[in-house]
Amino acid sequence: MTDYPEAWFSTLGAPLGEGEQADIAAYLHGLGIKTALPTLLVGSWSQASALSHKPADAWWNAEEAERARLEKLAKLDPADLSWLASTDALHGAAAVAAARGACADPGLIKAAAGAATYALYQYRLARAADVGESHPFVRKYALFCGGRWPLGVYGDRFAIY
């Protein structure tokens, strides 16, 4: 992993900076999603849980189509040792953040860690496919590295914790 895992999940619920807002706009634009969507800044683990149980099909389908496209361009080894170590580190970072936020829900902690792990996989795909810094998966990864948890597009809002 190129960034320190302890930074992951460290700014959950904090106000968004200009750089993060630019990353969100570039991420949505790159997926072909309306970039002028209002951003919902999630303020708690319980709010993140409630949102993550709602359907977000259009956003998910856009991400999955891009993932499939990149997988045709680049192959990654799922047994790479650095990749496996990163998944453990991300679970630890999620667990620490959850404890700070008084969340003891192991399923939600696994969901947060899984989302981060998937973002890392998407980032690795983007790098292997050499698609550049403006690619939506690179921008999503930057949000995670900055301590955020991008939750997705729900209705007419982009949710981020």
C-alpha positions in Angstrom: 0.0 0.0 0.0 1.4 3.4 -0.9 -0.1 5.3 2.0 0.0 4.7 5.7 -3.0 2.6 6.8 -3.5 4.6 10.0 -4.6 7.6 7.8 -7.4 5.5 6.4 -10.8 6.3 8.2 -9.1 9.0 10.2 -11.3 12.0 9.0 -14.7 10.4 9.0 -17.4 13.0 9.4 -15.0 16.0 9.3 -15.9 18.9 6.9 -14.7 18.3 3.3 -11.8 20.3 2.0 -11.5 21.8 -1.5 -9.2 19.0 -2.6 -11.7 16.3 -1.5 -14.5 18.1 -3.3 -12.4 18.2 -6.4 -11.7 14.4 -6.0 -15.4 13.8 -5.6 -16.3 15.8 -8.8 -13.6 14.0 -10.8 -14.6 10.6 -9.5 -18.3 11.2 -10.4 -17.4 12.7 -13.8 -15.1 9.8 -14.6 -17.9 7.3 -14.0 -20.3 9.3 -16.1 -22.4 10.4 -13.2 -23.7 14.0 -12.8 -20.9 15.9 -11.1 -23.2 18.6 -9.7 -24.8 16.1 -7.2 -25.0 17.5 -3.7 -22.7 15.8 -1.3 -24.1 14.2 1.9 -21.5 14.3 4.6 -22.3 11.4 6.8 -21.7 12.1 10.5 -21.8 8.7 12.2 -21.3 5.0 11.9 -25.0 4.4 12.4 -25.8 6.8 9.5 -23.3 5.1 7.3 -24.9 1.8 8.2 -28.4 3.0 7.3 -27.2 4.4 4.0 -25.2 1.3 3.0 -28.4 -0.8 3.3 -30.1 1.2 0.6 -29.8 0.4 -3.1 -27.3 2.4 -5.1 -27.6 0.5 -8.4 -26.7 3.2 -10.9 -23.5 4.1 -9.1 -22.6 0.4 -8.5 -23.2 -0.5 -12.1 -21.0 2.4 -13.3 -18.2 1.3 -11.1 -18.5 -2.4 -12.1 -18.6 -1.6 -15.8 -15.3 0.4 -15.4 -13.8 -2.4 -13.3 -14.6 -5.0 -16.0 -13.1 -2.7 -18.7 -9.9 -2.3 -16.7 -9.7 -6.0 -16.0 -9.5 -6.6 -19.7 -6.5 -4.3 -19.9 -4.6 -5.4 -16.9 -4.3 -8.6 -14.8 -3.5 -8.6 -11.1 -2.3 -11.4 -9.0 -4.9 -11.8 -6.2 -2.3 -13.8 -4.1 0.3 -11.0 -4.1 1.7 -10.8 -0.6 1.6 -7.0 -0.3 -2.0 -7.0 -1.4 -2.9 -9.6 1.3 -1.1 -7.6 4.0 -2.9 -4.4 2.9 -6.3 -6.0 3.4 -5.3 -6.9 7.0 -4.1 -3.4 7.6 -7.3 -1.8 6.3 -9.4 -4.0 8.5 -7.3 -2.8 11.5 -7.7 0.8 10.4 -11.5 0.4 10.2 -11.7 -1.3 13.5 -9.7 1.5 15.2 -11.9 4.2 13.6 -15.1 2.3 14.6 -13.9 2.1 18.2 -13.2 5.8 18.2 -16.7 6.4 17.0 -18.3 4.0 19.5 -19.3 1.5 16.8 -19.1 -2.2 17.9 -20.9 -3.6 14.8 -18.5 -6.2 13.4 -20.5 -6.4 10.1 -20.2 -2.6 9.6 -16.5 -2.7 10.4 -16.1 -5.5 7.8 -18.1 -3.5 5.3 -15.9 -0.4 5.8 -12.7 -2.5 5.5 -14.2 -4.3 2.4 -15.0 -1.0 0.7 -11.4 0.2 1.4 -10.0 -3.1 0.1 -12.1 -2.9 -3.0 -11.0 0.7 -3.6 -7.4 -0.4 -3.3 -8.0 -3.2 -5.8 -9.6 -0.7 -8.2 -6.6 1.6 -7.7 -4.2 -1.2 -8.5 -6.2 -2.0 -11.6 -6.1 1.6 -12.7 -2.3 1.7 -12.2 -1.8 -1.6 -14.0 -3.9 -0.3 -16.9 -1.9 3.0 -16.9 -5.0 5.1 -17.2 -3.6 8.2 -15.5 -4.1 10.3 -12.4 -7.6 11.6 -13.4 -9.1 8.1 -13.5 -12.1 7.8 -11.1 -10.6 4.9 -9.2 -7.4 6.9 -8.6 -9.6 9.8 -7.2 -11.7 7.4 -5.1 -8.5 5.9 -3.7 -7.3 9.4 -2.8 -10.5 9.9 -0.8 -9.8 6.8 1.2 -6.2 7.6 1.7 -7.3 11.0 3.1 -9.3 9.3 5.8 -12.7 9.2 4.1 -15.2 6.4 3.3 -17.0 7.2 0.0 -20.3 5.4 0.4 -21.8 5.9 -3.0 -24.6 7.7 -4.8 -27.9 7.3 -3.1 -30.8 9.0 -4.9 -29.6 12.4 -6.0 -26.7 12.7 -3.5 -23.1 11.4 -3.2 -22.6 10.2 0.4 -19.2 10.2 2.0 -18.3 9.6 5.6 
